[in-house]
């Protein structure tokens, strides 16, 4: 599976890192200016530290990158974390960066688009934008890890959300609540 991963400036860099490490797919990375700040502030990392986990990184300013064209197929696009500013641009059809342009490509080509919004509380406007994008086919996944399996560490807590994203992509099955009763 070929997955594009966008990292924006909303808090939650640890989720992006966990996803990049766990996903077995071929991954292509785009990090916004504020996403780079986020990586530095929250993890003490640069975007170059993520290169071992991806096939290639594209610059967010490069609107000539191959992922900016619908003529180049990818299977899914995950924006993790997704700021409400990025959410708003996508919902309004603005493709002024590679992150937002690639979302436009995913929507027009009907590729899987997973938007992991990290904002709380959410304004009515952001909720309306989520609903709008959901109506267009995007999957809205607020970063809200499941707790029904009682995580014993922060890593388990983060990993539970990552597993849900991987499940949505079809990469693996996430452990469900009382799943053993379904076996």
C-alpha positions as CSV (number, residue, x, y, z in Angstrom):
1,X,0.0,0.0,0.0
2,X,1.3,3.5,-0.9
3,X,0.4,6.1,1.9
4,X,1.1,9.8,2.0
5,X,1.5,11.2,5.5
6,X,1.1,14.9,6.3
7,X,2.2,16.4,9.6
8,X,0.9,19.8,10.5
9,X,1.4,22.1,13.4
10,X,-1.3,20.9,15.7
11,X,-0.1,19.2,18.9
12,X,0.4,15.4,18.7
13,X,3.7,14.8,17.0
14,X,4.1,11.6,19.0
15,X,1.1,10.1,17.2
16,X,2.7,10.8,13.8
17,X,6.0,9.2,14.9
18,X,4.3,6.1,16.2
19,X,2.3,5.8,13.0
20,X,5.4,6.1,10.8
21,X,7.2,3.5,12.9
22,X,4.3,1.0,12.9
23,X,2.9,1.3,9.4
24,X,4.3,-1.4,7.1
25,X,3.2,0.5,4.0
26,X,5.3,2.4,1.5
27,X,5.1,5.9,3.1
28,X,5.8,9.4,1.6
29,X,6.1,12.3,4.0
30,X,5.2,16.0,3.9
31,X,5.8,18.2,6.9
32,X,4.4,21.7,7.1
33,X,6.5,24.6,8.5
34,X,4.6,24.4,11.7
35,X,4.8,20.6,11.7
36,X,8.6,21.0,11.8
37,X,8.2,23.3,14.8
38,X,5.9,20.8,16.4
39,X,8.4,18.0,16.0
40,X,11.2,20.1,17.5
41,X,9.0,21.4,20.4
42,X,7.3,18.1,21.3
43,X,9.9,15.5,20.4
44,X,13.2,17.3,20.1
45,X,13.4,16.0,16.5
46,X,13.8,17.4,13.0
47,X,11.8,16.1,10.1
48,X,15.0,14.5,8.8
49,X,14.9,12.2,11.8
50,X,11.8,10.7,10.3
51,X,13.5,9.7,7.0
52,X,14.3,6.1,8.2
53,X,10.6,5.5,8.3
54,X,9.6,6.8,4.9
55,X,10.5,6.1,1.3
56,X,10.7,9.8,0.4
57,X,9.9,13.2,1.9
58,X,8.5,16.1,-0.2
59,X,8.7,19.8,0.6
60,X,5.3,21.3,1.6
61,X,6.1,24.3,-0.7
62,X,6.6,22.0,-3.7
63,X,3.3,22.1,-5.6
64,X,5.1,20.3,-8.5
65,X,5.7,17.2,-6.5
66,X,4.2,14.0,-8.0
67,X,1.6,13.6,-5.2
68,X,0.1,17.0,-6.2
69,X,-1.2,15.3,-9.4
70,X,-4.1,12.9,-9.7
71,X,-2.2,11.1,-12.4
72,X,0.0,9.5,-9.7
73,X,-1.9,6.9,-7.7
74,X,-1.6,6.5,-4.0
75,X,-3.9,4.4,-1.7
76,X,-4.4,6.7,1.2
77,X,-3.5,10.0,2.6
78,X,-3.2,10.4,6.4
79,X,-2.9,13.9,8.0
80,X,-1.6,13.2,11.5
81,X,-1.9,15.5,13.4
82,X,-4.2,17.8,11.4
83,X,-4.6,21.4,12.6
84,X,-7.9,23.1,12.3
85,X,-6.3,25.6,9.9
86,X,-5.4,22.8,7.6
87,X,-8.8,21.3,8.0
88,X,-10.4,24.6,7.1
89,X,-8.3,25.0,4.0
90,X,-9.1,21.5,2.8
91,X,-12.9,22.0,3.5
92,X,-12.8,25.2,1.5
93,X,-11.0,23.7,-1.5
94,X,-7.7,25.6,-0.9
95,X,-4.6,23.8,-2.1
96,X,-2.0,26.4,-1.4
97,X,0.6,23.9,0.1
98,X,1.5,20.3,-0.8
99,X,-0.4,19.1,2.2
100,X,-3.6,20.8,1.2
101,X,-3.2,20.2,-2.5
102,X,-2.7,16.4,-1.9
103,X,-5.9,16.4,0.1
104,X,-7.6,18.0,-2.9
105,X,-6.2,15.2,-5.1
106,X,-7.3,12.5,-2.6
107,X,-10.9,13.9,-2.6
108,X,-11.2,14.3,-6.4
109,X,-9.7,10.9,-7.1
110,X,-11.7,9.3,-4.3
111,X,-8.6,8.0,-2.6
112,X,-8.9,7.3,1.2
113,X,-8.3,10.5,3.1
114,X,-7.9,10.2,6.9
115,X,-7.9,13.5,8.8
116,X,-6.7,13.1,12.4
117,X,-7.8,16.4,14.0
118,X,-6.1,17.4,17.2
119,X,-8.1,20.2,18.8
120,X,-10.3,20.4,21.8
121,X,-12.8,21.9,22.3
122,X,-13.7,22.1,18.7
123,X,-15.5,25.2,17.4
124,X,-18.8,25.0,15.6
125,X,-17.0,26.0,12.5
126,X,-14.4,23.2,12.8
127,X,-17.2,20.7,13.5
128,X,-19.0,21.9,10.3
129,X,-15.8,21.6,8.3
130,X,-15.4,18.0,9.6
131,X,-19.0,17.2,8.7
132,X,-18.5,18.7,5.2
133,X,-15.3,16.7,4.6
134,X,-17.0,13.6,5.9
135,X,-19.8,14.1,3.4
136,X,-17.1,14.4,0.7
137,X,-15.7,11.0,1.7
138,X,-12.9,11.9,4.1
139,X,-12.6,9.9,7.3
140,X,-12.5,12.2,10.3
141,X,-10.5,10.7,13.2
142,X,-10.1,13.1,16.1
143,X,-7.1,12.1,18.1
144,X,-9.0,10.3,20.8
145,X,-7.4,7.0,21.8
146,X,-9.7,4.2,23.0
147,X,-9.5,3.4,26.7
148,X,-11.6,0.2,26.9
149,X,-8.5,-2.0,27.1
150,X,-7.1,0.0,30.0
151,X,-3.7,1.2,28.8
152,X,-0.9,0.9,31.3
153,X,1.5,3.4,29.8
154,X,1.6,6.5,27.7
155,X,3.0,4.4,24.9
156,X,0.0,2.0,25.0
157,X,-2.3,5.0,25.0
158,X,-0.6,6.5,21.9
159,X,-0.4,3.1,20.2
160,X,-4.1,2.4,20.7
161,X,-4.9,5.4,18.5
162,X,-2.2,4.4,15.9
163,X,-3.7,0.9,15.8
164,X,-7.2,2.4,15.0
165,X,-5.7,4.4,12.1
166,X,-3.9,1.3,10.8
167,X,-7.2,-0.5,11.1
168,X,-9.1,2.2,9.1
169,X,-6.4,1.8,6.4
170,X,-6.8,-1.9,6.3
171,X,-3.2,-2.5,7.3
172,X,-4.2,-4.4,10.4
173,X,-7.1,-5.2,12.6
174,X,-7.4,-3.1,15.8
175,X,-8.2,-4.9,19.0
176,X,-11.9,-4.2,19.7
177,X,-13.9,-4.0,22.9
178,X,-14.6,-7.5,24.1
179,X,-13.3,-8.8,20.8
180,X,-12.6,-12.3,22.2
181,X,-16.4,-12.8,22.3
182,X,-16.5,-12.5,18.5
183,X,-14.0,-15.3,17.9
